[in-house]
Amino acid sequence: MGDDSKRPHPAIVALLLAVSVLMLAMFPLALYANTMALIDGYKASHGTAGTPGTATVESAVDTSDEQVCRGTFTPGDGGPATDARIEVEGRCEEGQRVEARFMPGRSTLFTGYSEPRAWAAGAGDWGAFIPLVVLFGLLSLPLVLLVWMIVAKLTKRLLNGPAAPTI
């Protein structure tokens, strides 16, 4: 009877397990968001993706770790102008106009990834996503290994049939 009093209540164990699984599930989502932002930024800044046009910087704010440039992007085909974050090579200045490629952003659970961006040729800001891709890739490994083990066990059970009873 002494052992039962030291065990946590099953509801607490279930709650902790659910929270742990939810946290593990967030890492692959963060990996996806950062990988897509990395790919979008790389392709747009190298001219292989996005809508070509002109971006005009309207504000340049220095934060503790980066300069954030915002302004309007006007498509080259004459479509309507769109407010966007503007990524340029080096530092930007208010009133600066650059040829850029517009990426509309992707909807995710995370803040900042759905923001539309205009990428000037040679802008290297996409490189800031590399450490995050590596980090969330490593943090996703336990979930990947868990899924791999479950799939392997289920496949083995399906191929071999149920285990024979031992006498």
Disulfide bonds with the S-S distance in Angstrom:
Cys69-Cys92 1.82
